[in-house]
Amino acid sequence: MLIVFLTTLIVSLLLARFLIWFFNKKGLVAVDYYKRDRRKIATCGGVVLLVIAILLMLIGAKTAATITITLFGIFGLVDDFVDIGRIAKIIVPVSFALPIIVYYNPSPFEILVIALYVMVVANLVNMHSGFNGMAVGLSTILIFFLLLKTIIFERGLETFLSGMLGAHLGLLYYNKYPSRIFDGNVGSMIMGATVGVGIVLCGFLVSGFIMLIPHTANFLMYVYWRIRRALNPKDERWKLVKFGKVREDGTLEVPNSLTLKWVLPKRYRMTEKQVVLAMYALTTAFCLIALPISF
């Protein structure tokens, strides 16, 4: 487990460094809207996670799990270049749990739970993002606690999770504030799938839900926002806005508190880095609550 972790960490660090140079050279960049200079940053850094998932698959580390997250990663990579659409992002990934279903031969009810759980978690992680190091950092925390729980309760997924933990940490080194590379849809889909697969295969459906309460709250806030917008299309208070702004002192100016990452900066003058650390602390708190729960 330690060897796998260190190997994927080193590969991730080296590959991320290369991709930063390569993507910048090829113009595969995205604007960082939370920097006053609107700098352009290399994107699609989640390719690092995709490559390592394939490597883990080749060495036989929980093949069903690695095939599933690889499918999610390829889907996300396509979405980075072709706008697949929100509906497709919800429906299509349900089929990606097929390798797990075939391998474990679950009951019809378990099939439904597996397919929906992994798909839902992947989309929750994809939505709870937007700041430097936020999605990658939160996923790293979730995977770390899942690994810890598998060791405590002997669920046998240690090699897979330790490998993906190393991969996430390597990417986080370059994705943390100030980011040198963004994860892209390929990254968010793999991160979410890794967490979802880990929860399902380890049988942590209840404790996994607790760990993901901040992500779930963020989703429910978004649903509320969309409903209010639909009911009041001309009311500027409910206008759908994707990004906030940065004041001259470096603190965030956000349009509302209808997404979790905007709740604190809407009430207090906080920098992007401070908000991300607050989100880390929130997820860590719920992971600690879930840690002793074996189901």
Summary of the structure (lengths in Angstrom):
residues: 295
radius of gyration: 18.6
end to end distance: 23.0
largest distance: 57.3
contacts: 1047
relative contact order: 0.16
helix: 71%
strand: 4%
